[in-house]
Amino acid sequence: MLPPIEHRIAEELGVRPQQVMAAVALLDEGATVPFIARYRKEATGGLDDTQLRTLEERLTYLRELEERRKAILASIEEQGKLTPALAGEINAADTKQRLEDLYLPYKPKRRTKAQIAREAGLQPLADALLADPGLNPEAEAGAYLNGEAGFADIKAVLDGARQILMERFAEDAELLGQLRDYLDEHGVVKSTVVEGKETEGAKFRDYFDFSEPLLAIPSHRALALFRGRNEGFLGLTLVLDSELDEANKPSGPNPCEQRIAKRFGVKDQGRPGDKWLQDTVRWAWRVKMALHLETELMTVLRDKAEDEAIRVFGRNLKDLLLAAPAGHRATMGLDPGIRTGVKVAVVDKTGKLLDTATIYPHEPRRDWEGSLAVLGALVQKHQVDLISIGNGTASRETDKLAGDLIKRLGHPNLTKVVVSEAGASVYSASEFAAREFPELDVSLRGAVSIARRLQDPLAELVKIEPKAIGVGQYQHDVSQSKLARALDGVVEDCVNGVGVDVNTASIPLLARISGLNQSLASNIVSYRDQHGAFPDRAALKQVPRLGDKTFEQAAGFLRVPQGANPLDASAVHPEAYPVVERILADIKKGIKEVIGDARLIQSLNPAKYTDEQFGLPTVQDILKELEKPGRDPRPEFKAAVFREGVESLKDLEPGMLLEGVVTNVAAFGAFVDIGVHQDGLVHVSALSHKFVKDPHEVVKAGDIVKVKVLEVDLDRKRVALTMRLDDAPGKAPGGPRTGAPLSAKARQRTERQPETQGAMAAAFAKLRR
């Protein structure tokens, strides 16, 4: 019998069962992960949001497992076949796969060939031939002839007996587990091009004749293979490593057939029934078991690849959402374009739209001077401090225009920054954008988004469906429901980690707050529009349908700057205000005297102010907030400076040292925008002189990095970069990484990979598209 679910999760997380039980109870009561992580540390022993997300995921899986276990036990018992031994095995099954293996012989199924043979009375023959290979199959079969049932001759009778044994072999749970483990360790994914698709499927040419161990294949490569198969260009099979080299292929049964034979005592001792039984083993493997296990293991590979891709996407998304905000400064957004012109939008320090324009500095009009005049007038009129430039087509040309504008105006504080415009077009066409700017052209809405995402990336990017932000790998190839669920969790954690100003936040931003949803967020904004700014947190209770439970979940993450109570602008939860009052009474000072006084606050003993409800973790958090109320966990804003004169691929030369912005991080390296309309790739082996297992150890989306150009391929629009600035240009990395211990399997795997950098760069370009 398995231990309780909470104990299993505790063991997996490396925490105490009591911590898990407390978290599960809170989740079942409707508490959100951000609320539990921030305001229920005493109950959970300080489980953080990452641990809680894992806990929540495993809780769902294990509860589903228990429901399936009950259903299986009930089904077998209803059939009258549930023995104490079988019930014990089912109750001890710790995975869904193990459960299904045990259920397989009892699972209702369509009438099989084996069932037909059993109905014809061939079960005793099958049992006898397996138990005593000394029997002559042909001679024994003569006693079971049954023309009416379709077994009119010896061959048909023996085929029926074989079907019975094949089904028995294929439904043996222990055997399936052994074979699955062996295939998992020794299986190799092999891909070949579909005949006649060589030209049409050229983008998958690296996989036309490709193989890699099942255990070693990385997420991005697995998803590329599955995409090739789904698009009809590649055929995928799972073979044993011993089958790859025909010259060295062992004689006799393959290893899997040998395991089946051993399990059922089938041996070649020259007895009359030995050959028939060996053929039965071979047929059972090739007809029933191999295909079943291949499908299953390929599904597992895909699921793991999807999970890794989603994990990478989530991590990149978190880094992007928590990128440094430029802050409350008047900003001009430029959405670059050539023929259609550059769309311009100016927003004030709160993000409110002030003005729009369209200029045509590039081909075909080339109205450079007129464009500078328009931009200059807008800067002067609205006292613009920042120019935000989308990084799409014509971004470098538009960046140069902004540079000329700054020189011409001589504005000491005017700064230009190139930002990612990923998802801006999605926002422009969204229902929310249409409601916010019903009279504004769709293209101009994009310029507004580009301006706002420089001021506050988090507040703007939450308006866009997370998967449209474009910082994943093969995001369109993974389960969209699983992706959406994971990314929604990332967005929720980021928004609540920063907190929002309840008097300025948009509906999409408020909807991500703990306890709120789209409907409640709309109610908050409507109430705010009708009654003016909220004077304090308590006023939120007047919002329709915002009850006590919702208030408890949301209040700590909703801030009221410049309110009557300074605590309302902090992350101190209203339920903990009595703790602050107790502290103030003890030190005989007012709240305004205490807030921000680091020396005073650091001199206090947190343990002195604990009670039965609020323990040491909460009091420590309260004191940190008093020291720096409403502190923003995001880094200080910095802007990358692209090199003058480097605006397109043809301007690049091997050996150049450049500054760039990390736009995406994958398992195989990092993409870096160096201002030439094509992100360069820093392969994982070129991120550091030390061995790097996970690129996120070194870089994250939004980082500003120094890189050297190693190689430029103009024809295929590929740029190989390195962050090891002493690397010699001319040869892109991609082989075994320095310092990485390579096993025999790893060496074999490396030798089998296609030409690394060229192939990988091509894959990366596809990923970005």
N, C-alpha and C positions, 0 to 999 in steps of 0.2 A: 504494500500500500504506500502511495506517495505521501509525503508530508503536505500540510495545508499550502494553498497557493501563496499566501503571504510569506511563508517560510522559504519557499522556492525562490521567490523574487528577491527576498533579502539575501539569500546566498549568492544569487547572480550579481546583485549590486554591491555585495560586500558590506552590507549594513545590518543593523539589528532588526529582527522581526517586528518589534514594537514600533519602529520607525515606519515600516511598510504598512502595518495595520492602521496606524494613525492616518497616513496619507490616503489609504484606500477608503477609510471612513469619510474623510473630507471630500474626496472625489465623488463618492456615492451621494453625499449630501448636496452636490452641485457646485462645490468650490472649484475655481479654476486653478490651473498650474501656477500662473503668476502670483495669484493671491496666496496660495499655500506656501510658495517659495519665499515670499516677502514677509507675510504677516502671521505665519503659523510655524515658525522655526522651533518653538518649544515643543510642539506636538510631534513634529517629524524629525527632531534631532538635527535640523539644519539641512535637510535634503534640498539640493539646488534644482533649478528648472530643468537642467539636462537629465539629472537622475529621475526627476518626476515624470518627464516625458517618456523615458525608457520604462519606468514603472507602469505608467498608464498603458503603454503599448503592450507590455507583457501581461498585464492584468486582463486586457481584452482577449489576448491569445489564449491564456490559460483558462479563462472562463468559457470561451468557446470550446476548448478541449474538454472541459468537464461536461458541458452540455452534449457534446458528441459522444462522450463515453457513456452517459446515461442512455442516450438513444440506441447505441449499439448493444448495450446490455439488455435493454428491453426487447430489441428485435430478436436477439438470439434466444432469450428466454421464451419469447412467444413461439419460437420454432421448436421449443422443447429440447434444445441442444446445449444449454448453458450448464457446464460442469463446474465444480468448485475450482479446478485447476485453471480452466479457461477464464473464469471470472477473475481469478488472481492475476493472470497475465494482463488482462484488459485493465484492471485497476492499477497495475504497475506501469502501464504504458505512459511515457513522459512526452511523447510527441504525437501530433496528428498522423504522421506517416506510420508510426508503429501501430497506432490504433487501427488504421485502415488495413494494414498488413494482416492483423489478427482477425479482422472482420471479413476479409476477402472470401474465405470458404463459405461464409454464411450470408453473404450479401445477396439479396434477391437479384437475379439476372435473367436475361432471356434464355430460352432453351438452347443449351450448348450441345455440341457433338458428344461430349462426355456424358451429359445427362441422358441423351437418347440411347447411348450405349448401356448406361446403367439400367434404364427402363427395359432394355432388351435382355437384362440378366447377365451382362458381361462383367459385373463387378468381381465375382469370385475368380474368374479367369485372370483378370488383371492382378488381383491380390496374390494368386498362386504363382504366377510367373515372376513377380517381384520377390516373393519370399523364397522361391526355390528355382534358381537359374539352371538347375540340373534338368528341369522339365523341358521337353521339346515343344516349342510354341505351336508349330503346325499340328502336331498330334493332339495337343490339349484343346486347340481351337475347334477341332472337329465335333466336339461334344456340345458346342454352343451355336451351331448353325440355326438361324431363325429367319427364313425368307420373308415372312410377313412383316417383320420389324426392319427389314432392309439389310440383313446380314446373311446373305444366301451362300457365301463362299468363305473359304479360309482367310483370304486376304481381308475381306470386309470385317470379319470377326476380330482379327488381330489389330486392324486399324482402330476398331472401336475400343479394344482393351488399351491400346496405346493412348488414345484420347483421354481415357480415364486417368492413366498414370501421369500424362503430361499436365492435366489440370491439377492433380495432387501436387506435383513438383512445383508448379507455378503459384500455388496458393499456400506454400509453406512459409510461415512468417519468419522463422529463424533463418531459413535459407535465403529468402529475399533480403533480409538484413545483411547477411554475409556478402551476397553478390553486389548489393548496393555499395557497401563499403569498399569492396575490391575495385569496382568500376570507378568509384569516386577517386581512389588513389592512383589507379593505372589507366583511367580513361583519357583519351585524347580527342579533342574536337578537331575534325577534319572538314575543310571546306573546298569545294571545287566549283568551277564556273558551269552554269547550265549551258548545255550545248546550243550554239547559235546565238548566245547572248553576250559574246565577248566584246563586241563594239558598243552595244547599247549599255552594257553594265561596266564600262571602262573605269568608272569612279571606284569600283570595288576590285580593281585589278590586283591589288596587293593580297587579296584573299582568293584568287583564282586557283591556287594550289598551295594551301596553307594548313598548318596543323600546330596545335599548342595543347599542352597538358590541361585537362579540365581544372585541376586545382590551381594552376598558375595563371590562367587567362584573366587579364584585368577587365574591369567593368566596361571601359570605353571600347575595348576590342570586342568583347562579347556582344555588346549592343550594336556595333557596326556589323558583325556577322549576322545577327538576327535581322537587322534592317535589310541586308543584302538578300537574305532568304525571303523575307516578306515581300520584297519588291520583285522577286522572281529571277534574280541573277545568280544566286549562290545555292548550292546544295550543301546541307550540313549533315554530318553523321558523327556518331560517337564510336570510336574504335579503341581497341586495347593497344597500349604502347608496344606490345609484342607483335602486333599485326602491321605496324607501320613499315617495317623492312621485310619484304617478302623473302629475301634471301636467308634471313635469320629466323624466319617463322618456325616455331617449334612443331615437331611432328605430333600426331595424336590429338586428343581432345584439347581444346583451348582451356585456359585456367578456370574459366567460369563453368565449362562443362565438367571439368574435373571436380569442382566443388559440389555440383549437383550429384554426380556419381557417388562421391564420398558420403554425402548426406544420406543417401538411400541404399548404400552398400552395393552399388553396381561395380563389378570388377570384370576384367578380361582374364578368365582362367580356362578358356577353351571349352566351357560347358555349353550345352545346346542353346540355352537361353541368353547367353552373355551378349552376343552380337545384337540380338533383338532389343535387349535392354539398353545397350550403348546407343543404338540408333534412336531409341525413345528419349534418352537423355539429350542427344544432339538436337532432335526435333523440338523438345521442350524449350531448350535454350534459344534456338534460332527462330522458332515460330511464335512462341508465347512470351518468353521472359526478356529476351534481348531488346525487342522493340518497346515493351512496356517500361523497362528500366531506362532505356535511352530517352524516351519521352519524359519520364519523370525527372531524370537528372538534368536534362536540357531545361526543363521548367525551373528546377532549383537554380541552375546557373543564371537563367534570365532573372529570376526573383532576386538573387544576390546582386547581380549587375544593376538591376533597377534600384535596389536599396542603397547601393554605393553611389549611384548617380544622383539619387534624391538627397543623400547625405551631403555630397559635394555641392549640389545646388543650394541646399539649405544653409550650408556654411558660407558660401559666397554671398547669398542673399542677406544673411545676417551682417556680414562685413559691409555690404553696400548700404543697407538700411542704417547702420550705425556709423556711417562715414561722417566726418567732421562737417557740421553745418557752418556756412559762412555767416549766419546770424541775421539779425533784423537790420538790413540795409537795403536801400532802394536799389533795385536790380533790373537790368535790361536783358531780356532773353532774345537770342538770335537763333532762329531755326534756318540753317543754311540751305540754299538751293541754287541751281544754276539758271535754267530756263524760266522757272516759275518765280524766281527771285528769293531774297532772304526775308523771312517773316520776322517782324520785330514786335516785342511786347514789353512794356515797362510796368513793373509792379512796385508798390510802396513797401516799406519795411515789414508790413504784416502780410504781404502777398496779395494785396488788393490790386486789381488791374486798374492802371491809370491811363494808358495810351497804347495804340498799336499803329503799325505802319508796314509797308512792303517796299523794299528797295531792290535795285537791280545792278549791283556792282560787277557782276560776272557776265560771261557770255549769255546771250548774244548782245545785250545792250551795252555792257561795260561802262555803266554810269558811276564811276568811282567817286568823282567829286560830288555829284548830286547825292550819292549815298552818304558820304561823310557829312554833308551839310544837314541832312535829315537826322542822322544819329547825333550830331553835335547839338542840334536844337533840342532834341529829346533829353539829352544828358543835362543840359543847362536848365531846361524847364522843370525837370523833376528831381534835380540834384542826385543823379544816379552815381552810386559808388562802385557797383559791380556790373560786369558784362559777362553773361553766361552764354557760351557758344556750344551748340549741339555738335557732336563729333561725327555727323554723317557726311554725305556728299558735300564737297566744297567747304568743309570745316576749316582747313588750313588757310584757304584763300580768304575766308571770312575772318579768321583769326588775325591774318595780316591786316585786313581792313580795320579791325578793332585796335590793332597796334598803331596804325597810322592815326586813328582818331585820338588815342591817348597822347601821342606826340604833339598833334596839332592843338589839342585843348590845353596841354600842360597841366592837367588835373593831377595833383600830387597823390590823391587817394583812390583814383580810378584804377580798378584792377580787372583784367580779363582772365577768364578761366574756361577751358574746354571741359565740358561735362558729357557723360554718356546720355544719349537721347533714346536709349532702349526703352520701349514701351510708351514713348510720348505720343506716337500715332494711335496707340490703343486707347490712351486716356482721351485724346482729341475726339474720338468717335464714340466715347462712352456715354451712357445715359446721364451720369453725374455731370460730365462736362457740358452736355447739352442743356441741363437744367441750370448750371451755373452761368453759362454764357450762351443763351439761346440765339442771340443776334450775331454772334461772332463766327467768322468763317472757321471751318475745322482746322485749317493749316495754322491760323493764328492762335488757336487754342494750344497747339503744340509749342509755340514760342512761350506762352504763359507757363506751361509745365516746365520747360527748360530753365526759365528764370527762377521759378519756385524751388526746383530741386537743388539749386545751388544754395539758396537761403536755408533750406531744411530738407535734406534728402528723405528723411523718414516721413515727414508730414505729406510730402508730395507722392512718394512712391507707393504709399498705402492705397492710393486711389486706383492703382493699376493691378490687374490680376497678377499675382506673384510670378507665375510661370512665363508671363510676357515680358518680364524685365530682362531676360536673356543672359543669365549668368550661370547656366547649367550646361550639362553635357548630355546630348541625346534626350533632352527633356520631352520631345514629342514621341519618343519610343517607349516610354515607361508608362505604368498604370497612372492614368490621369487623376483618378480618385485618390490614390495613395499619395501622389505628388501634391495634390491640392491640400490634403489633410496635413502633410508634413510642413509644407510651406506656410500654411495658415498658422500653425503652431509657432514657427519662427517669427512671423510678423507679430503675432500676439505677444511673444516674449520680448521682442524689441520695443514695441510701442509701450508696454507696461514698464519695461526697464528704464525708459526715459521719462515717461509720464507726459501728460498733455495739459495745456492751458484750456480749461473748460469754456472760457469766454471767447476763444478764437479758433478752436479746433473745428475741422470740417467733419461732416457726417462719416465719411470713410475712416477717418482717424479715430473718432469717438467709438465707432462700431467695433474697433479692435481692443477696446479697453475691457479688462476683466469684468464679467457679468453683464456687459452691454451687448446689443445686437443692432442691426440696421434700423429696426423700428424704434428702439429706445433712443438711439443716437439721433434719429430724426425728431423725436419728441423733445430732446434736449435743445436742439438747434431752434425748433419752432418756439419753444418756451422762451429761449434767449432772445429771439427776434421780437416777440410780443412784449416781454417784460424788461428787456435790457439785460445788462451783464449780471451774472450771479454775484451777489455781494459776499457770499461765503459758501462753504460746502453744504451746510445744513439746508440751504435754499434748494438744493437738488431734489430734496424730498417732495417738493411741490410739483415736480415734473410728472405728468400723467404716466401711470403704469410703472413708475420707478419706486418699487417697494423697499422695505427694510433689508431684505436679503440681497437685492441688487445693490443697494447703497453700500452694504457691508463689503461686497466684492469689489466695487468700483471706486469708492471714495478716496482711498489712498493714492490712486493713480491719476486722479483728477485734481488739478492745481488751480487755485484762485489767486493769482498775483495781485498785489496791491489791495488785498481784501482787508476787512476789519481785523481778522485774526491772522497774524503772520504764519501760524502753523498751517493754515489752509494753502499756503504756497509751497509747502514742504511735502516730503513723502511720509511724514508721521500720520498714521491712521487716526481718524477722529476717535475711535474707540480707546486710543492710548493717550488722548489729551489729559486725562486725570494723572497720568504718570508725570507729564510735563509740569502740571500744576503742583504736584508733590515736590518736584525738584525745585521749582521757583519758590515755594513756601519755605523750603529748607535753607536755601541760600539767600532768601529775602531780597529777591530782585524781580523786576518785571521782564516779560518775554522779550521786549525790544532791546533791553540791556544785555540779555544773554545771547540772543541769536548772533552768530558770527564771531563771538568772543572765544577764539580757539584756546587761548591760555586758560581761561576760566573753566571751560568745558572739559579740557584734558585733565584738569586738577580734580574733577569729581570722580567718586568711586561708584561705578555702575551698580555693583552688587547692593549698595545701600538702598536702591530705589525699586528693587524687585518685590513682587508679591505673588500670591497664588496664581493670578491670571497672567501677569507679565514677567517672564523670566529674564535672565541675563542677556540672551541674544537680542530680544526686543529693546531692552533699555540701552544696550550698546548701539543699536541702529538709531534710536531716538537721539542719542548724544551726537552721533555723526551728522545727523540731519540738522541739529541745532548749530553745529559748528559750520556747516555749509549747506543751508537749506535749498532744496530743489536742485542739488548739484546734477549736472549733466554728465553721464558716463562716457559721452563721446569725446574723441580726441580734439585737439586744437586744429583749426582750419589752416591748411596749407595748400598752395597751388603748384602744380608742376609747370616747369618752363620748357616748352619745346624749343629745339634749336632753330635759330633763324636760318632760312635758306633750305631747310629740309622739310619739304611739303609733300613729296610723293616718293614712290618706291625708287624712281630713277635718280633721286637725290642721295640715296643711301650708298655708302661704300663700306666694305669690310674694314673693321678696325675703328669705325666711328664710335665715340663715346656719347651717349645720349641720356636724357632724362625722360622718363615716361611714367604712365599710370597703369597699375595692374587692373585689368578689366575683368578677368575671369581666372579662376584657379581650378585645374582639373587634376586627376590622379597622375597625369603624365607630365605636368609642367604648368607654366603660367603664361597667359596672354598679356602682352603689354602694349598699350597705345603709345606710340612714339610720334604721332602726328602725321602719318603718311597714308591715312585711310585704310590701312591694313594692319591689324594687330600683329606684332611679332611674337614668336614663341621662344620662351626660355624653357628648354627641356629640363626635366627634374634633375638630371645629372649636371646641369650648368647653373643651378641655383646657389650652390655653395661648394666650398672646397671639402666640406665634410659630407659624409653619406647622408642623404635625405630620403627618408622613407615616405613621408607625406609632405607635399609641397606647402601645405598650410602651416607647417612648422616654421617656414621661412617667410612667406608672403601671404597677403590676403587682398581681396578686392578693394581697390581704393588706395593702396599703398603707392607712394611715389618712390621710384627706384632708379638707380643708375645702371645702364646696360651698355654692352658693347655689341656692335653688329658683327656677326660671324660670317654670314652668308646671305646673299640676296639672289632670289630666282625671279627675274622679271616676268618670264613667260608664264610661270605658274603662280605668280603673286605670293611668294613665300619669303618670310624673313626669319632667319635663325639668329637668336640673341643669346647672350650669356650675362650673368651677374657676377661671374668670376672675371673681373676686369683685366687680369693678367693672361687670360686665354688668348692664344694666337688665332687670328681670324683665318677663315678659309675652309674650315672643316667643322660641320655641325656635330654636336654631341649626340649620343643616343645609344652607345654600346654599354657594356657593364660599367657600373659606377664605381669610382675609386672608393676603396674602403668597404665595399659591400661584400660580405662573405658569400661566395657562390657555391651551392651544392652541385652535385653531379647533374641533378634534374634542372637546376637553374641554368647551368652552363649549356645543357642540351636545349633548354627553352630559348636562351639567347641566340643560339646558332640557328634556330628554326625561324626566328622572327624575320619579317621582310626588312629591306633596307630601311633602317629605323627612322632617321630624321625626315627624309623626303616623304616617306609613307605617312609618318605621323603628322607632319605639317599639313599634308593634304587632308587628313582626317580632321585636324583642328579647324581648317578652313570650312569644312562641311559642318562641323559642330556649330560654329559661329553663325552660319547661315540658317 
